[in-house]
Every structure is written in structure tokens, then in C-alpha cells.
Amino acid sequence: MTQKQAQIGVIGGSGLDKFEGLENIEKITVKTPFGNPSAPITVGDIHGRSVAFLPRHGTGHTILPTEINVRANVWALKSLGVKQVISVSAVGSLQEKIEPRHVVIPDQIFDRTRSRVNTFFGEGVVVHIPFADPFCGGMRALAVKACEELGIAHHKSGTYLCMEGPQFSTKAESKVYRQWGMDIIGMTALPEAKLVREAGMCYVTIALSTDYDCWFEGEEAVSVEMVLGNMRHNIGNAKRILGYIFEHADTAADCACHHALDGAVQTSNDHIDWKKHDKYRIFFPEHFK
């Protein structure tokens, strides 16, 4: 039986470990050269699209941000035919204008991680991809339009600072990040964005503000109940945005993201034994004909 393919991939973060409304569902366990993905991938149909859903932190939220096998997750989605990846992520706000329950569609990212593998390549194959604009412009525009038409409070741009975690920031760190001009803070957008780009897929993040980071000294103390309530509200909005994107995405359109690997291999071809690098077949099929 032919394995079910997908056009759009969704990587769900905190609070979004399943997605309702998919039809003709198939659960697929993908074996990758980089190990196991976070969970089996649910592939189904919605709004005339084939969608692959993967919970980033595993079923039941069992995987720390640093422990996520991002290479396996991205490779698995690529192997299923995915061309557009939507990340849903809970974040803290570093700016007063970005209130809890607001949605941010970031256009930039700042890397403060330190313990993560951030490339598929190496072992004799040197690859450099462009990453000046880490999020797909077309996918971002569609996500912003979804927020506008659905009446969801949102910010059409912003810089996502990705920290290592799992601990949250100190007040000193949070205040410095604000001085740097960062807008939101989370733990999962990297190396995800880099690896999706290396895989030649489009990438957009729907960032859901659950609370102000610890820099904010307001009258009302942040409580677990408050954060969880905001998260539930945010997930409802995220599902509405996803539904809009599924309905309106042009999955047949070509995009510069799909050509990130064009000319990106710096190693001379006569120094690469492609037979020893079968895990790269999915990225460079022309070398395995």
C-alpha cells in the first residue's frame, strides 16, 4: 500500500498535541536516518488539503525542548511530501504592546540556544544556506491575513528570541533581551526554522503569547491558572488560523524556500561519495538516480 502523502505539515507546541477535524486519517510511524520523530505523524484531509500533524513534545508532552529530535521531525515531514510547515508555539512577551492572548507572526529570530544540532549536513558534505529571512514571506502574509479576517488580535511582525531552557529567564536576562529589541521569547523555533529551510520547505510560526516574561512587574501576579487559561484561549485561535490557512494556501506555488539548497553545497562533487550519504537522498535526489 502506498504511504499517504501530505502537502502541509503542522508542528504543534505546548497545548496543541492533537488536531481535530481531519478525515481519512492514517497514523504513520516514519523511520529516519536521524532517529525517531517526536511521535507518529497523523496524516489526514481537511478543506481539500492533505495535512500532516506532529506534536513537537511527543504524545502527552514528554519531551523537553532540548531533547526534541528536530532533524528526525523535519526529515519525516519532508519524506511525506510536505512543502509548507506551520509551527504553533507558546511564547512569552517581551514588549508591553504584545499582550497575553495576542498572536505574533514573527519575521525574525535570534538564537540563544547552545546544546542543539542545527544542520543535517557535515561528515564530508559542507552546506551553507541563506537564512537572512528565516520565515517564509508568503506563508507569513497568509497567516497575517487569517488573523485580520478572523478578527484575532495580532502583530504582523516581531523578533522571536529562542532560548535553551527548560528554565525560564532570569529578570536580568529578560531585561537585556528587551534592550536588544526582542519581542517574544520561546524555546522551540530553533533549530527547527534552520532545518526546515535546509530541507527546502516553507516555514511560518504562529506564536501565541501566554504571559509577559518576568521583566514585567504589574499589579497582577502571573499564576499557573492564568497561563493555562491564556493557553486554552490561544489554542482555540490557533486552530481557527490553521483552518483558514488550510483553506487558502496555494500548495502548488513555487517559492524561494524550495530552492534553498540550490548551489548551497560547497564541497567539490568529486570529493563526495554520495553512496555513503544515502540519508541525503531526500535533499539531493539528482545524485541518486
N, C-alpha and C positions, 0 to 999 in steps of 0.2 A: 504494500500500500504506500502511495506517495505521501510523504510528510507534508502536513498542512503548512502553507507559507503565509506570511503576513506583510502588509505594506507599512504599517505604523507600529512602532514599539512604545510602550509606556513603562517607565520605571517608577514604581510607586514608593514613596518615602514613608515617614512616620505617619500613622493613621490611615494610610491607603495601602493595605496589603491584599486587597481584592477589588474587583471591579464588576459591578452588576450590569446586566443588560446585554451581555454578549450572547450570541446564538451560535449554534453548530460548534460547540466548544470541544476542543481537544487539548488535553494536558500533555505536554511534550517535555521529556527529560533529555536535554541536549548534553552530549559528551563533547568537551572541548579540549584542545591541546594544553589549555591553561588551568585545567581542573574543573570543578563543578560550579555552575552558577549558583546564585543565592537560593534558588528554588526551581521546581519545574515551571515551565512557561505555559501560561494559559493562552491559547490562540482561539479566537472566535470572530464572528462577524457582527458589525453594527453600522448602521447608516450606509450600507453598501460597501463598507471597508473591511478588510481583514486586519485585525489588531492583535498584537502580542503583548501580554501583560506579565510583568516580572516584579515581584516585591523585593525591593533592594535589600532590606534587612532580613529576608527569609520569612517563611511562614511562621507567624506568631512573634515576629520581631526578635530574633535570636542572635543577630549578627551585629557587632559593633561597627561603627563607621570605618575604623582602620582595618577590620577583618574582612570587609566586603571584597570578594574576588571580582573586581571590576573588569579585568581582562576577560574572564570567563563570561560574565554577564553580557558584555558588548559583543564578543565573538559569537555567542549563542544567538543574539538578535540578528546579527549580520548573516549568520548561516540560514536563518529562516526567511531571508529576503527583505528584511526591514530596510527602508531608506530614510525614514524620518523617526527620530526618537524624541519623545516628550518626557522630561523629568518632572516629577512633582516632589517638592521639598519643603519641609518646615524650616523656617528661619527666624532669627531674632532681628529686631530692628535696631539700627544704629543711628537713626535720624528721627526726630520727633514727628516729622510730617508723615512718616510711614507708620501708621497706627496698627495695633493688633487687629487682625481680621482683614487687613489690606492685602492685595495681591501685587507682587512685583514681577515684572518681566525683565530680568537683568540683561544688560548688553555687554557688561564687562565682568571680569573675575580677577581675583587677587589670591595668589597661592601662599598659604601659611601652613601647609601640610609638611611632614618631614619623614614619614615612615611608609610611603606608598610607592608601588611600581607604577610609573606613569607613561610607559610605552610598550607596544607589542614587540618592538624590534630590538636588535642587538645580536650578540653571538655571531658577529661577522657581517651583519647587514645593518648599515648605518642609514637612518631615515630622518630627514628634517622636514616637518610640515609647517605651513603658515598658520599662525594662531593669533594674529593681531585682533581679530574679531571672533571671539570664541563661541558665540551663539549665532545660529542661522538667521540672517535678516528676514527671509521670507516667512519662516516659522514664527519668529518674534512678532512680525506685523500681524499675522493671523491670530496669535494669542491676544495681542492688544485689542484687535477688532472684536474678538469674542467678549472680552471684558466690557468694552464700550457698549456693545449691543445687548448684553445681558444685564447691564446696569450694576456691575460689580466694581466697588472701589479699588482702584489700581494705580500703579505707577508704571509708565511705559518704558522706563529705563532705570538703570541703577547698577552699582558695582557690588558683587557678591564676594565677600571675603570668606574663603574656605579655610577653616582651622582644623587641626588634627583631632582634637577631642580625645576621649569621650567627655572629659570635664569641660564645663563651660568656661568662659573668660573670667579673668580677674577684673576688678574695676579699673585697674591701671591699664590693662590691655585694651579693654573696651573703650576707654577714653582716648587712647592713642589711635585706635582704628578710626574713631570719629574724626580726629585731627587729620588723619590721612585722606579723608573724604570717602571712606567706605559707607555703604548704605545698609547692607544686610549682612548677616553672618550665619554660616551653616557649616556642616561637616561632610557633605557628600558630593558636591558638584565637581570636585577634582579627586582623582584623575579622570572621572567619568567624561567630562567635556573633551579632554585631550584624546582619550581613547576612541570616543565616537568620531571625532574628526579624523584620526588616523584610519579608522575603518571606512571613511568615505560616506558617512551618513550625516543628515541634518540633525541639529540638536537645539532644543529650547528648554528652558527651565520655567516652570510655574512655581514661583517662590511664595510661600504662604506665611505671613507674619503672625506668629503666635503671641509675641510679647516684645517689650523693649528689652534690649540686653541690659546687663547690670549697671551700665552707666547712668541709667535714668533713676532719679530719686523723687518719684512722685508721691502723692499722698496715699495712694492705694498700693499696698504691698502685693507683689506678684505671688500668687498661690498656685499649687498644683491644679486645684479645681478650675481656676481661671484659665490657665494654659490649656487644659483639656477641653474646656468649653469653647475656647477660641479655635482649637484644632478641629473639633467636630464641625463648627461653622465653616472653617476653611475647606475641609474636605468636601462639604456639600458644594461650595463654589467651584472647587477644582473639578468635580465631576461634571458640572454644567459647562465649564470651559472645555473640558475634554470632549464632551458631546458635540459642542459647536465645531471644534477642530476636526473631529472625525467626519462631520457632515460636509465641511467646506474645504478640506485640504486637497490640494492638487498633487496626488501621489505619483502622477506620471511626469511631472515637471522635472526638468534637469536643473541642477543647482551647482554652484561653485564648490559647495561642500562635498559633492560626489567626486570631485576631481582633486581632492587634497593630496593624493599620492602621485599625481602626475608629475614626473620629474623629481620626486622627493627622495628617491634612493641615491645616495651619494657614493656608495661602494661600486667600483667598476664591476660590470656584469661578469667579466672573466675571472673575478675573484669570488664569485658566489656559486656554490654548488646547490642549485635550487632543490635537487633531490633530497638534500639533508634538511630542507626547511619547508616540509610539507604543510606545516601549520600556517604558512603564509600564502597558501594556495588561494584562500578566500579573498586575499587582498590583491594578488598578482596572478590571476588565472592564465594570463598570456604566457607565463613561464612554465606552465604545466600542461601544455597541450600535447 
